[in-house]
Amino acid sequence: MLSSTNSIPGKNDGFADLALAVIVQAVKDLKNPTTCRSALTWFLSDDYLRYAEPLGINPDLLMLKVMRQQLSGWKRKKWKRMAKTFKLVRHHDISGVSGTGIVAEGVTFDGGQTVIYWTRPPHTLSVYPSPQAVLDVHGHDGCTQIEWDEKSA
């Protein structure tokens, strides 16, 4: 679609080269899961308009083309999940407080940090350094298990 070797007709100044390079880099960043969010945010900002308009590029049309290209790429590509969700299932309630069945819902982020939300009053949130830490505190000697919502690939 765009490459840094493209030239903008009638735009032979340094700003045009810089603007084109910035836009091309943002398009590349959309392809990377770790930089995608910031690139998308930039495309939706006034900064993007400041670079695109002086080049004579229709910023809305370019953004539409870039987003269509990226969406089709995302559909074909399986990205590593950035977070995994689970249910905390208690088979036997030793304490007599939270009951049995699904007692909490949780999410574990890519770095391991884990958050659980208790499904019964008082519906609190708790943060742990890992899923194992959740079981260490709330596992009740194996009576409670984490059941992942989607199996890891």
C-alpha positions in Angstrom: 0.0 0.0 0.0 2.6 2.5 1.1 6.3 2.3 1.3 9.0 4.6 2.3 10.3 4.6 -1.3 7.1 6.2 -2.5 7.3 9.8 -3.4 4.6 12.3 -3.2 4.3 14.2 -6.5 5.0 17.9 -6.1 6.3 17.4 -2.5 10.0 17.5 -2.5 10.7 19.0 0.9 12.0 17.3 4.0 8.7 17.4 5.8 7.0 15.4 3.1 9.7 12.7 3.4 9.3 12.7 7.2 5.5 12.7 7.1 5.5 9.8 4.7 8.0 7.9 6.8 5.9 8.4 10.0 2.7 7.2 8.2 4.5 4.1 6.8 5.9 3.3 10.2 2.4 3.5 11.8 1.1 1.1 9.1 3.9 -1.3 10.0 3.2 -0.9 13.7 -0.4 -2.0 13.1 0.9 -5.4 12.2 2.5 -6.0 15.6 0.4 -6.9 18.6 2.6 -5.0 21.0 2.5 -1.7 19.0 -0.9 -2.0 17.3 -2.8 -0.2 20.0 -0.6 2.9 20.0 -0.5 2.9 16.2 -4.3 2.7 16.0 -4.6 5.5 18.6 -2.2 7.6 16.5 -4.3 7.1 13.3 -7.3 8.4 15.2 -5.5 11.5 16.5 -5.1 15.0 15.2 -1.4 14.2 14.8 -2.2 11.8 11.9 -4.2 14.6 10.2 -1.2 17.0 10.6 1.0 14.5 8.7 -1.5 13.4 6.1 -3.1 16.6 4.9 0.0 18.5 3.9 0.9 15.6 1.7 -2.2 15.9 -0.3 -3.5 12.6 1.0 -7.1 12.2 1.9 -6.6 11.1 5.5 -10.0 9.4 5.8 -9.5 7.4 2.6 -6.0 6.4 3.6 -7.2 5.3 7.1 -10.1 3.3 5.6 -7.7 1.5 3.2 -5.2 0.8 6.0 -7.8 -0.5 8.4 -9.4 -2.7 5.7 -6.0 -4.2 4.9 -5.2 -4.7 8.6 -8.6 -6.3 9.4 -8.2 -8.8 6.6 -4.7 -9.6 7.9 -5.9 -10.0 11.5 -8.6 -12.4 10.3 -6.0 -14.6 8.7 -3.5 -14.4 11.5 -3.9 -15.9 14.9 -2.3 -13.6 17.5 -1.2 -14.9 20.8 -3.9 -14.1 23.3 -2.9 -11.2 25.6 -5.2 -12.4 28.4 -6.9 -15.7 29.3 -10.2 -15.9 31.2 -11.3 -18.6 33.6 -13.8 -19.7 36.2 -12.8 -20.6 39.8 -14.8 -23.7 40.5 -15.2 -25.0 44.1 -16.2 -28.7 44.5 -16.3 -28.7 48.3 -16.7 -25.6 50.5 -14.5 -26.2 53.5 -15.1 -22.7 55.0 -18.8 -22.7 54.5 -18.6 -19.1 53.1 -18.6 -19.1 49.3 -20.5 -22.3 48.5 -19.8 -24.6 45.6 -19.8 -24.3 41.8 -18.4 -21.2 40.1 -17.4 -19.0 43.0 -15.3 -16.5 41.0 -14.4 -15.4 37.4 -10.9 -14.4 36.6 -8.5 -13.2 34.0 -4.8 -13.8 33.8 -2.8 -11.3 31.7 0.2 -12.1 29.5 2.6 -11.2 32.3 0.9 -13.6 34.8 -0.9 -11.0 36.9 -4.3 -12.5 37.8 -7.5 -10.8 38.8 -10.6 -12.6 40.3 -14.1 -11.3 40.7 -16.2 -13.1 43.3 -19.6 -14.1 42.0 -21.3 -13.9 45.4 -21.8 -10.9 47.7 -19.9 -8.8 48.4 -18.6 -9.2 44.8 -15.1 -8.1 45.4 -12.1 -8.0 43.1 -8.8 -9.5 44.2 -5.4 -9.2 42.4 -2.7 -11.9 42.6 0.7 -12.3 41.0 -0.3 -15.6 39.2 -3.0 -18.2 38.9 -1.1 -20.4 41.2 -1.2 -17.7 43.9 -5.0 -17.7 43.6 -5.0 -21.5 44.2 -2.5 -21.2 47.1 -4.9 -18.8 48.9 -8.3 -20.1 47.7 -7.7 -23.7 46.6 -8.9 -25.3 49.8 -6.4 -28.2 49.4 -7.5 -29.2 45.9 -11.2 -28.6 46.5 -11.1 -25.6 44.2 -9.8 -25.6 40.6 -9.2 -23.1 37.8 -11.2 -24.0 34.6 -9.9 -22.0 31.6 -12.6 -20.7 29.3 -10.5 -21.4 26.2 -7.9 -24.1 25.8 -4.4 -22.7 25.1 -3.2 -23.3 21.5 
